[in-house]
Amino acid sequence: NVISLLDAQDHNILRGVKDGTAELYYDNGKRFETLSSGVQVTGTFAELIFNCLNGTGKQYKFRASGTNSTGFELVDVTLNQRAYLYHDSTYLGGVHHFHTNSILRLAIEGAHVNIPNDTTRLRFGASADLQLWHDGSHSYIDDSGTGNLYIQSNHVNIDSKNGEQFINCIQDGAVELYHNNTKRIETTSGGANVIGNFVADCSISIDPDSNTNHFITGGIQ
């Protein structure tokens, strides 16, 4: 009921049990065994290699990460592509790297999603109608699909990277334009206000009606 293959020192090399396990040994230490539920590896492993049997001829590897021993990679050997699947024994908040042709394309690291390559585009829609990317010098939001591009909020600010205001849009209220973080134009329920001097390079025409007074205050050039 038991078949064993031993070396000259009576150390186990292979052991099989009827209706039970098959075991593989290294230097008389069990390293691999079959179970009723699958297989079990005792100790550590560098990588497992899977050959696809569906006629595609592809080969896959499952291995510990070369950059972090607590991570795992699933490697498509045929296409030289890999996904970094698991990190620090915790799925949530782990590190996940996705590569094509050994080039890192996408990294999910803790609270961040990184696309580390310039000109690589984040695309949305069935026809990639909306795209976001950085070309190494400038950043782009490109909407080439049908319809409009909407930015919706109850309060929209367009600021500099230092927090200086460019445009301030308030729901049911004013739209404000700034110069060097100082408000210069704001819309009101009755029109618009200019804060500071008003400069025009063309003629100004005011056509008051009989019921409304019109005023221009401040400097006019």
CYANA upper distance limits for C-alpha pairs under 8 A (distance plus 0.5 A):
  1 ASN  CA     17 VAL  CA      6.48
  1 ASN  CA     18 LYS  CA      5.56
  2 VAL  CA     15 ARG  CA      7.73
  2 VAL  CA     16 GLY  CA      6.14
  2 VAL  CA     17 VAL  CA      5.07
  2 VAL  CA     18 LYS  CA      6.68
  3 ILE  CA     15 ARG  CA      6.19
  3 ILE  CA     16 GLY  CA      5.56
  3 ILE  CA     17 VAL  CA      7.01
  4 SER  CA     12 ASN  CA      7.53
  4 SER  CA     13 ILE  CA      8.06
  4 SER  CA     14 LEU  CA      6.21
  4 SER  CA     15 ARG  CA      4.81
  4 SER  CA     16 GLY  CA      6.84
  5 LEU  CA     12 ASN  CA      6.68
  5 LEU  CA     13 ILE  CA      5.93
  5 LEU  CA     14 LEU  CA      5.49
  5 LEU  CA     15 ARG  CA      6.75
  6 LEU  CA     10 ASP  CA      5.64
  6 LEU  CA     11 HIS  CA      5.76
  6 LEU  CA     12 ASN  CA      5.20
  6 LEU  CA     13 ILE  CA      5.87
  6 LEU  CA     14 LEU  CA      7.64
  7 ASP  CA     11 HIS  CA      5.90
  7 ASP  CA     12 ASN  CA      7.22
  7 ASP  CA     13 ILE  CA      7.25
 11 HIS  CA     27 ASP  CA      7.53
 11 HIS  CA     28 ASN  CA      5.49
 12 ASN  CA     25 TYR  CA      6.66
 12 ASN  CA     26 TYR  CA      8.48
 12 ASN  CA     27 ASP  CA      8.14
 12 ASN  CA     28 ASN  CA      5.51
 12 ASN  CA     29 GLY  CA      8.23
 13 ILE  CA     24 LEU  CA      6.63
 13 ILE  CA     25 TYR  CA      5.43
 13 ILE  CA     26 TYR  CA      7.22
 13 ILE  CA     27 ASP  CA      8.19
 13 ILE  CA     28 ASN  CA      7.16
 14 LEU  CA     22 ALA  CA      8.08
 14 LEU  CA     23 GLU  CA      6.21
 14 LEU  CA     24 LEU  CA      5.33
 14 LEU  CA     25 TYR  CA      6.58
 15 ARG  CA     22 ALA  CA      6.34
 15 ARG  CA     23 GLU  CA      5.56
 15 ARG  CA     24 LEU  CA      7.18
 16 GLY  CA     20 GLY  CA      7.97
 16 GLY  CA     21 THR  CA      6.49
 16 GLY  CA     22 ALA  CA      4.88
 16 GLY  CA     23 GLU  CA      6.74
 17 VAL  CA     21 THR  CA      5.94
 17 VAL  CA     22 ALA  CA      6.86
 20 GLY  CA     35 LEU  CA      7.96
 20 GLY  CA     36 SER  CA      8.17
 21 THR  CA     33 GLU  CA      6.83
 21 THR  CA     34 THR  CA      5.64
 21 THR  CA     35 LEU  CA      6.45
 21 THR  CA     36 SER  CA      8.45
 22 ALA  CA     33 GLU  CA      5.98
 22 ALA  CA     34 THR  CA      5.93
 23 GLU  CA     30 LYS  CA      7.35
 23 GLU  CA     31 ARG  CA      8.15
 23 GLU  CA     32 PHE  CA      6.16
 23 GLU  CA     33 GLU  CA      4.79
 23 GLU  CA     34 THR  CA      7.21
 24 LEU  CA     30 LYS  CA      6.46
 24 LEU  CA     31 ARG  CA      6.45
 24 LEU  CA     32 PHE  CA      5.59
 24 LEU  CA     33 GLU  CA      6.83
 25 TYR  CA     29 GLY  CA      5.69
 25 TYR  CA     30 LYS  CA      4.79
 25 TYR  CA     31 ARG  CA      5.85
 25 TYR  CA     32 PHE  CA      7.43
 26 TYR  CA     30 LYS  CA      6.85
 26 TYR  CA     31 ARG  CA      6.99
 30 LYS  CA     42 THR  CA      7.34
 31 ARG  CA     41 VAL  CA      6.20
 31 ARG  CA     42 THR  CA      5.19
 31 ARG  CA     43 GLY  CA      7.12
 32 PHE  CA     39 VAL  CA      7.84
 32 PHE  CA     40 GLN  CA      6.35
 32 PHE  CA     41 VAL  CA      5.21
 32 PHE  CA     42 THR  CA      6.59
 33 GLU  CA     39 VAL  CA      6.27
 33 GLU  CA     40 GLN  CA      5.99
 33 GLU  CA     41 VAL  CA      7.29
 34 THR  CA     38 GLY  CA      6.47
 34 THR  CA     39 VAL  CA      4.80
 34 THR  CA     40 GLN  CA      6.85
 35 LEU  CA     39 VAL  CA      5.76
 35 LEU  CA     40 GLN  CA      7.61
 41 VAL  CA     45 PHE  CA      8.23
 45 PHE  CA     63 ARG  CA      8.00
 45 PHE  CA     64 ALA  CA      8.06
 46 ALA  CA     63 ARG  CA      6.21
 46 ALA  CA     64 ALA  CA      6.51
 47 GLU  CA     61 LYS  CA      6.91
 47 GLU  CA     62 PHE  CA      5.97
 47 GLU  CA     63 ARG  CA      4.39
 47 GLU  CA     64 ALA  CA      7.01
 48 LEU  CA     61 LYS  CA      5.96
 48 LEU  CA     62 PHE  CA      5.56
 48 LEU  CA     63 ARG  CA      6.60
 49 ILE  CA     59 GLN  CA      7.68
 49 ILE  CA     60 TYR  CA      6.27
 49 ILE  CA     61 LYS  CA      4.93
 49 ILE  CA     62 PHE  CA      6.97
 50 PHE  CA     59 GLN  CA      6.28
 50 PHE  CA     60 TYR  CA      5.51
 50 PHE  CA     61 LYS  CA      6.53
 51 ASN  CA     57 GLY  CA      7.71
 51 ASN  CA     58 LYS  CA      6.82
 51 ASN  CA     59 GLN  CA      5.07
 51 ASN  CA     60 TYR  CA      6.86
 52 CYS  CA     56 THR  CA      7.27
 52 CYS  CA     57 GLY  CA      6.43
 52 CYS  CA     58 LYS  CA      5.85
 52 CYS  CA     59 GLN  CA      6.31
 52 CYS  CA     60 TYR  CA      8.06
 53 LEU  CA     57 GLY  CA      7.59
 58 LYS  CA     76 ASP  CA      8.03
 58 LYS  CA     77 VAL  CA      7.79
 58 LYS  CA     78 THR  CA      6.09
 59 GLN  CA     76 ASP  CA      6.78
 59 GLN  CA     77 VAL  CA      5.91
 59 GLN  CA     78 THR  CA      6.40
 60 TYR  CA     74 LEU  CA      7.65
 60 TYR  CA     75 VAL  CA      5.97
 60 TYR  CA     76 ASP  CA      5.21
 60 TYR  CA     77 VAL  CA      5.90
 60 TYR  CA     78 THR  CA      8.12
 61 LYS  CA     73 GLU  CA      8.38
 61 LYS  CA     74 LEU  CA      6.35
 61 LYS  CA     75 VAL  CA      5.43
 61 LYS  CA     76 ASP  CA      7.14
 61 LYS  CA     77 VAL  CA      7.33
 62 PHE  CA     72 PHE  CA      7.62
 62 PHE  CA     73 GLU  CA      6.33
 62 PHE  CA     74 LEU  CA      5.27
 62 PHE  CA     75 VAL  CA      6.83
 63 ARG  CA     72 PHE  CA      6.15
 63 ARG  CA     73 GLU  CA      5.97
 63 ARG  CA     74 LEU  CA      7.27
 64 ALA  CA     68 ASN  CA      8.21
 64 ALA  CA     69 SER  CA      6.38
 64 ALA  CA     70 THR  CA      7.61
 64 ALA  CA     71 GLY  CA      6.35
 64 ALA  CA     72 PHE  CA      4.97
 64 ALA  CA     73 GLU  CA      6.69
 65 SER  CA     69 SER  CA      6.08
 65 SER  CA     70 THR  CA      7.71
 65 SER  CA     71 GLY  CA      5.62
 65 SER  CA     72 PHE  CA      5.44
 65 SER  CA     73 GLU  CA      6.18
 65 SER  CA     84 TYR  CA      8.22
 70 THR  CA     86 TYR  CA      8.27
 70 THR  CA     87 HIS  CA      6.12
 70 THR  CA     88 ASP  CA      5.87
 70 THR  CA     89 SER  CA      7.39
 71 GLY  CA     84 TYR  CA      7.70
 71 GLY  CA     85 LEU  CA      7.60
 71 GLY  CA     86 TYR  CA      5.63
 71 GLY  CA     87 HIS  CA      4.90
 71 GLY  CA     88 ASP  CA      7.17
 71 GLY  CA     89 SER  CA      8.49
 72 PHE  CA     84 TYR  CA      6.49
 72 PHE  CA     85 LEU  CA      6.17
 72 PHE  CA     86 TYR  CA      6.00
 72 PHE  CA     87 HIS  CA      7.62
 73 GLU  CA     82 ARG  CA      6.98
 73 GLU  CA     83 ALA  CA      6.13
 73 GLU  CA     84 TYR  CA      5.09
 73 GLU  CA     85 LEU  CA      6.28
 73 GLU  CA     86 TYR  CA      8.21
 74 LEU  CA     82 ARG  CA      5.97
 74 LEU  CA     83 ALA  CA      5.87
 74 LEU  CA     84 TYR  CA      7.15
 74 LEU  CA     85 LEU  CA      7.57
 75 VAL  CA     80 ASN  CA      7.47
 75 VAL  CA     81 GLN  CA      6.30
 75 VAL  CA     82 ARG  CA      4.74
 75 VAL  CA     83 ALA  CA      7.15
 76 ASP  CA     80 ASN  CA      6.01
 76 ASP  CA     81 GLN  CA      5.59
 76 ASP  CA     82 ARG  CA      6.44
 77 VAL  CA     81 GLN  CA      7.38
 79 LEU  CA    101 ASN  CA      7.56
 80 ASN  CA    100 THR  CA      7.51
 80 ASN  CA    101 ASN  CA      5.81
 80 ASN  CA    102 SER  CA      6.95
 81 GLN  CA     99 HIS  CA      6.10
 81 GLN  CA    100 THR  CA      5.24
 81 GLN  CA    101 ASN  CA      5.94
 81 GLN  CA    102 SER  CA      6.66
 82 ARG  CA     97 HIS  CA      8.49
 82 ARG  CA     98 PHE  CA      6.60
 82 ARG  CA     99 HIS  CA      5.79
 82 ARG  CA    100 THR  CA      7.36
 82 ARG  CA    102 SER  CA      7.97
 83 ALA  CA     96 HIS  CA      7.49
 83 ALA  CA     97 HIS  CA      6.01
 83 ALA  CA     98 PHE  CA      4.95
 83 ALA  CA     99 HIS  CA      6.70
 84 TYR  CA     95 VAL  CA      7.71
 84 TYR  CA     96 HIS  CA      5.21
 84 TYR  CA     97 HIS  CA      4.90
 84 TYR  CA     98 PHE  CA      6.63
 85 LEU  CA     95 VAL  CA      7.85
 85 LEU  CA     96 HIS  CA      5.78
 85 LEU  CA     97 HIS  CA      7.66
 86 TYR  CA     90 THR  CA      7.75
 86 TYR  CA     91 TYR  CA      6.72
 86 TYR  CA     94 GLY  CA      6.69
 86 TYR  CA     95 VAL  CA      6.94
 86 TYR  CA     96 HIS  CA      7.02
 87 HIS  CA     91 TYR  CA      7.38
 87 HIS  CA     94 GLY  CA      5.45
 87 HIS  CA     95 VAL  CA      6.09
 87 HIS  CA     96 HIS  CA      8.19
 88 ASP  CA     94 GLY  CA      7.24
 90 THR  CA     94 GLY  CA      6.56
 93 GLY  CA    109 GLU  CA      7.44
 93 GLY  CA    110 GLY  CA      4.95
 93 GLY  CA    111 ALA  CA      7.40
 94 GLY  CA    108 ILE  CA      8.17
 94 GLY  CA    109 GLU  CA      6.86
 94 GLY  CA    110 GLY  CA      6.44
 95 VAL  CA    107 ALA  CA      7.62
 95 VAL  CA    108 ILE  CA      6.04
 95 VAL  CA    109 GLU  CA      5.09
 95 VAL  CA    110 GLY  CA      7.02
 96 HIS  CA    107 ALA  CA      6.14
 96 HIS  CA    108 ILE  CA      5.55
 96 HIS  CA    109 GLU  CA      7.11
 97 HIS  CA    104 LEU  CA      7.36
 97 HIS  CA    105 ARG  CA      8.17
 97 HIS  CA    106 LEU  CA      6.38
 97 HIS  CA    107 ALA  CA      5.02
 97 HIS  CA    108 ILE  CA      7.02
 98 PHE  CA    104 LEU  CA      6.55
 98 PHE  CA    105 ARG  CA      6.31
 98 PHE  CA    106 LEU  CA      5.74
 98 PHE  CA    107 ALA  CA      6.93
 99 HIS  CA    103 ILE  CA      5.71
 99 HIS  CA    104 LEU  CA      4.97
 99 HIS  CA    105 ARG  CA      5.82
 99 HIS  CA    106 LEU  CA      7.60
100 THR  CA    104 LEU  CA      7.31
100 THR  CA    105 ARG  CA      7.38
104 LEU  CA    116 PRO  CA      7.82
104 LEU  CA    117 ASN  CA      8.43
105 ARG  CA    115 ILE  CA      6.48
105 ARG  CA    116 PRO  CA      7.16
105 ARG  CA    117 ASN  CA      7.33
106 LEU  CA    113 VAL  CA      7.81
106 LEU  CA    114 ASN  CA      6.36
106 LEU  CA    115 ILE  CA      5.40
106 LEU  CA    116 PRO  CA      7.50
107 ALA  CA    113 VAL  CA      6.30
107 ALA  CA    114 ASN  CA      5.55
107 ALA  CA    115 ILE  CA      7.02
107 ALA  CA    116 PRO  CA      8.40
108 ILE  CA    112 HIS  CA      6.40
108 ILE  CA    113 VAL  CA      5.02
108 ILE  CA    114 ASN  CA      6.79
109 GLU  CA    113 VAL  CA      6.79
109 GLU  CA    114 ASN  CA      8.13
115 ILE  CA    120 THR  CA      7.80
118 ASP  CA    133 TRP  CA      7.99
118 ASP  CA    134 HIS  CA      6.08
118 ASP  CA    135 ASP  CA      5.51
118 ASP  CA    136 GLY  CA      5.93
119 THR  CA    133 TRP  CA      6.42
119 THR  CA    134 HIS  CA      5.97
119 THR  CA    135 ASP  CA      5.01
119 THR  CA    136 GLY  CA      7.73
120 THR  CA    133 TRP  CA      6.64
120 THR  CA    134 HIS  CA      7.82
120 THR  CA    135 ASP  CA      8.46
121 ARG  CA    131 GLN  CA      6.70
121 ARG  CA    132 LEU  CA      6.13
121 ARG  CA    133 TRP  CA      5.20
121 ARG  CA    134 HIS  CA      8.20
122 LEU  CA    131 GLN  CA      6.02
122 LEU  CA    132 LEU  CA      5.66
122 LEU  CA    133 TRP  CA      6.86
123 ARG  CA    128 ALA  CA      5.60
123 ARG  CA    129 ASP  CA      7.80
123 ARG  CA    130 LEU  CA      6.33
123 ARG  CA    131 GLN  CA      5.05
123 ARG  CA    132 LEU  CA      7.20
124 PHE  CA    128 ALA  CA      5.53
124 PHE  CA    129 ASP  CA      6.72
124 PHE  CA    130 LEU  CA      5.65
124 PHE  CA    131 GLN  CA      6.86
125 GLY  CA    129 ASP  CA      6.05
125 GLY  CA    130 LEU  CA      7.16
127 SER  CA    145 GLY  CA      8.48
129 ASP  CA    142 ASP  CA      8.36
129 ASP  CA    143 ASP  CA      6.25
129 ASP  CA    144 SER  CA      5.70
129 ASP  CA    145 GLY  CA      5.08
130 LEU  CA    141 ILE  CA      7.85
130 LEU  CA    142 ASP  CA      6.21
130 LEU  CA    143 ASP  CA      5.04
130 LEU  CA    144 SER  CA      6.97
130 LEU  CA    145 GLY  CA      7.55
131 GLN  CA    140 TYR  CA      8.35
131 GLN  CA    141 ILE  CA      6.40
131 GLN  CA    142 ASP  CA      5.65
131 GLN  CA    143 ASP  CA      7.06
132 LEU  CA    139 SER  CA      8.14
132 LEU  CA    140 TYR  CA      6.17
132 LEU  CA    141 ILE  CA      5.28
132 LEU  CA    142 ASP  CA      6.93
133 TRP  CA    139 SER  CA      6.35
133 TRP  CA    140 TYR  CA      5.99
133 TRP  CA    141 ILE  CA      7.52
134 HIS  CA    138 HIS  CA      6.23
134 HIS  CA    139 SER  CA      4.78
134 HIS  CA    140 TYR  CA      6.75
135 ASP  CA    139 SER  CA      7.01
143 ASP  CA    149 LEU  CA      7.22
152 GLN  CA    156 VAL  CA      8.19
153 SER  CA    171 GLN  CA      8.26
154 ASN  CA    170 ILE  CA      6.92
154 ASN  CA    171 GLN  CA      5.40
155 HIS  CA    168 ASN  CA      8.08
155 HIS  CA    169 CYS  CA      6.21
155 HIS  CA    170 ILE  CA      5.24
155 HIS  CA    171 GLN  CA      6.34
156 VAL  CA    168 ASN  CA      6.48
156 VAL  CA    169 CYS  CA      5.48
156 VAL  CA    170 ILE  CA      7.12
157 ASN  CA    165 GLN  CA      7.66
157 ASN  CA    166 PHE  CA      8.11
157 ASN  CA    167 ILE  CA      6.33
157 ASN  CA    168 ASN  CA      5.18
157 ASN  CA    169 CYS  CA      6.80
158 ILE  CA    165 GLN  CA      6.83
158 ILE  CA    166 PHE  CA      6.02
158 ILE  CA    167 ILE  CA      5.60
158 ILE  CA    168 ASN  CA      7.02
159 ASP  CA    163 GLY  CA      6.02
159 ASP  CA    164 GLU  CA      5.84
159 ASP  CA    165 GLN  CA      4.85
159 ASP  CA    166 PHE  CA      5.66
159 ASP  CA    167 ILE  CA      7.44
160 SER  CA    164 GLU  CA      5.61
160 SER  CA    165 GLN  CA      6.89
160 SER  CA    166 PHE  CA      7.53
164 GLU  CA    180 ASN  CA      7.72
164 GLU  CA    181 ASN  CA      5.63
165 GLN  CA    178 TYR  CA      6.81
165 GLN  CA    180 ASN  CA      8.25
165 GLN  CA    181 ASN  CA      5.63
165 GLN  CA    182 THR  CA      8.38
166 PHE  CA    177 LEU  CA      6.60
166 PHE  CA    178 TYR  CA      5.57
166 PHE  CA    179 HIS  CA      7.46
166 PHE  CA    180 ASN  CA      8.42
166 PHE  CA    181 ASN  CA      7.32
167 ILE  CA    175 VAL  CA      7.80
167 ILE  CA    176 GLU  CA      6.19
167 ILE  CA    177 LEU  CA      5.40
167 ILE  CA    178 TYR  CA      6.78
168 ASN  CA    174 ALA  CA      8.50
168 ASN  CA    175 VAL  CA      6.27
168 ASN  CA    176 GLU  CA      5.51
168 ASN  CA    177 LEU  CA      7.20
169 CYS  CA    173 GLY  CA      8.13
169 CYS  CA    174 ALA  CA      6.77
169 CYS  CA    175 VAL  CA      5.02
169 CYS  CA    176 GLU  CA      6.91
170 ILE  CA    174 ALA  CA      6.03
170 ILE  CA    175 VAL  CA      6.78
173 GLY  CA    188 THR  CA      7.77
173 GLY  CA    189 SER  CA      8.26
174 ALA  CA    186 GLU  CA      6.63
174 ALA  CA    187 THR  CA      5.52
174 ALA  CA    188 THR  CA      6.30
175 VAL  CA    186 GLU  CA      6.08
175 VAL  CA    187 THR  CA      5.94
176 GLU  CA    183 LYS  CA      7.17
176 GLU  CA    184 ARG  CA      8.05
176 GLU  CA    185 ILE  CA      6.16
176 GLU  CA    186 GLU  CA      4.84
176 GLU  CA    187 THR  CA      7.18
177 LEU  CA    183 LYS  CA      6.35
177 LEU  CA    184 ARG  CA      6.42
177 LEU  CA    185 ILE  CA      5.64
177 LEU  CA    186 GLU  CA      6.90
178 TYR  CA    182 THR  CA      5.62
178 TYR  CA    183 LYS  CA      4.74
178 TYR  CA    184 ARG  CA      5.90
178 TYR  CA    185 ILE  CA      7.53
179 HIS  CA    183 LYS  CA      6.86
179 HIS  CA    184 ARG  CA      7.03
183 LYS  CA    195 ILE  CA      7.47
184 ARG  CA    194 VAL  CA      6.20
184 ARG  CA    195 ILE  CA      5.17
184 ARG  CA    196 GLY  CA      7.08
185 ILE  CA    192 ALA  CA      7.56
185 ILE  CA    193 ASN  CA      6.18
185 ILE  CA    194 VAL  CA      5.15
185 ILE  CA    195 ILE  CA      6.53
186 GLU  CA    192 ALA  CA      6.09
186 GLU  CA    193 ASN  CA      5.80
186 GLU  CA    194 VAL  CA      7.22
187 THR  CA    191 GLY  CA      6.32
187 THR  CA    192 ALA  CA      4.57
187 THR  CA    193 ASN  CA      6.71
188 THR  CA    192 ALA  CA      5.72
188 THR  CA    193 ASN  CA      7.66
194 VAL  CA    198 PHE  CA      7.40
196 GLY  CA    218 GLY  CA      7.20
196 GLY  CA    219 GLY  CA      7.81
197 ASN  CA    218 GLY  CA      6.56
197 ASN  CA    219 GLY  CA      5.29
197 ASN  CA    220 ILE  CA      6.61
197 ASN  CA    221 GLN  CA      8.27
198 PHE  CA    218 GLY  CA      8.04
198 PHE  CA    219 GLY  CA      6.72
198 PHE  CA    220 ILE  CA      5.63
198 PHE  CA    221 GLN  CA      7.16
199 VAL  CA    220 ILE  CA      6.36
199 VAL  CA    221 GLN  CA      5.46
200 ALA  CA    204 ILE  CA      8.17
200 ALA  CA    220 ILE  CA      8.35
200 ALA  CA    221 GLN  CA      7.06
206 ILE  CA    214 HIS  CA      8.31
208 PRO  CA    212 THR  CA      6.90
208 PRO  CA    213 ASN  CA      7.12
208 PRO  CA    214 HIS  CA      6.87
209 ASP  CA    213 ASN  CA      8.33
